[in-house]
Amino acid sequence: VSIIHVPELGNVAAEKVCIDMDVKSQNDRENLTKAHDLVYKLGFYNGVLTVGPHAGKKVQDAKNLIKDALVAEKRAVVYSEPERVVISRSGDECIVAMCDQWFLQYGEEGWRDPILGHVRDTLATYHEETRNQLRATLEWLGQWACSRQFGLGSRLPWDKDVLIESLSDSTIYMAYYTISHLLQQGSLDGHVVGPAGIRPEQLTNEVWDYIFLEEAYPVGCTIPEETLQKLRKEFRFWYPFDLRVSGKDLIQNHLTMCLYNHAAIFPEHFWPRGIRANGHIMLNNEKMAKSTGNFLTLHDGIQQFAADPTRLALADAGDGTDDANFVVDTANMAILRLTTQIEWYKETMEQLGANSLRTGDFNFFDRVFNNQIHDTIRRTDEAYAKTFYRDALHAGFFDFQNARDDYRVATG
C-alpha cells in the first residue's frame, strides 16, 4: 500500500530503488543497505504523505504530529534505544536509561534561519565541504539532550541535580577566555582573586550582561564601573573570534551548537567569523594505533626528526577535511633539505664577506628572479591566511629554492 510519495522515486520508493540497484535477493546486503539508506533519507526529507489526516504534509513535519496523536490516544508509548550497539570504555554494552532529561530545541526556524544566512554569506570555512556540512547539519539537527546525570561539567542553572553534557557545554567559553586573566590569578577553581579584584560571588547575571551584552551598569553592583569597563573593553577587543579550529567529526554537533548558542546569546556582530574543520592524522598512509605499533606522538616526532623537519612533514601532510598523512620519509627528506640549506647559507655569507658575489648591472635574470621572489612571498602569505599550510610550504620553501637554483644557473 502506497502512503508516501517521493518526488525522485515515485509512490513505491523501495521497489524502484531495488530495481535500479539490481537487488536480486535479501542476501544482497551491500546494495540493500544502500537502498535502505537512500529510501529513508529521501522519504524523510522530501517525501509527502498521501493518505490519512496529514495527507499533503511532508514526512518530516507529520512525524511528530502522528507520534503525539498516538501517544495521546494511548496507542503508543515513547521509548529510546541506541542507533547501534554502544560499548563503554569498561567493555560493557550500553542501554538507554529512563531518566529525566532536558532538551534544546535546535532547528526552530526563528533561531536557525539567521544562522543559515550567516554560514552562507559571512562565515569563513576555508573549505566548501565544511560550509556544506554546517548547512546540512543546521537543516536536520533538532531536539538535543543537553543534560546528563553524572560526570564532570557545569550544573544546569535551573536544575542543579544534572550537568550540562559535554557537547552542549563549552560552546561559548571563548568569551570567558578574553577576560579570564583579569579574574583568575593562575587558579582554576577561583579561590585566588585576580588582578581585577573581583570575587566569584560578585559575578551576577547582570554583571555578565554588562560585560558581554552591552547592557547598562547594574543597579547596586559592588564592582566599580571602571573595573567592569576594563573587562568589557577586553571582550570587545578579542570578540568576535576570527577562527575556531576543530575536528571534522564535531561539525554535526559541537561546532553547529557553537553557532546556535552564540546566536541565542550574543548580538550578530559577536557571532563567530570563521570555523576550520580538519581531518584526523594518519602515519605512513595508515591509521595510527598503539595496538599495531603504527603510532607517533608529537614529542617522539621531535626527538626522532627535530622540530623543524617535523613541522615540514606536518605541513606537507595535508590541509583539507580529508585525513592528513604524516610520512616518515618526508620528515627524513626535510632533515637533508634543511641541512643543505644551512650549508648554502654559510657559504653565501662567506662569499658576501669576501666580496666575491657577482656585481654589475641589474639585468634581465635579476628582474625575473626579483619577480619570482615577490610572487612566492605573495603566494605564501595568501596560503597562510587561508590556513593552507601545504601550499605555503610548497610556495615559500620548494618553489623559492627552485627559483633560486634557476637564477644561479642562468647567471653562472
Secondary structure, 3 states (H helix, E strand, C coil): CCCEEECCCECCHHHHHHHHCCCCCCCCHHHHHHHHHHHHHHHHHCCEECCCCCCCCEHHHHHHHHHHHHHHCCCCCCCCCCCCCCECCCCCECCCCCCCCCEEECCCHHHHHHHHHHHHHCCECCCHHHHHHHHHHHHHCCEEECEECCCCCCEECCEEEEEECCCCCCCCHHHHHHHHHHHECCCCCCCCECCCCCCHHHCCHHHHHHHHHCCCCCCCCCCCHHHHHHHHHHHHHHCCCCCEEEEHHHHHHHHHHHHHHHHHHCCHHHCCCEEEEECCEEECCEECEHHHCECCCHHHHHHHHCHHHHHHHHHHCCCCCCCEEECHHHHHHHHHHHHHHHHHHHHHHHHHHCCCCCCCCCCHHHHHHHHHHHHHHHHHHHHHHCCCHHHHHHHHHHHHHHHHHHHHHHHC
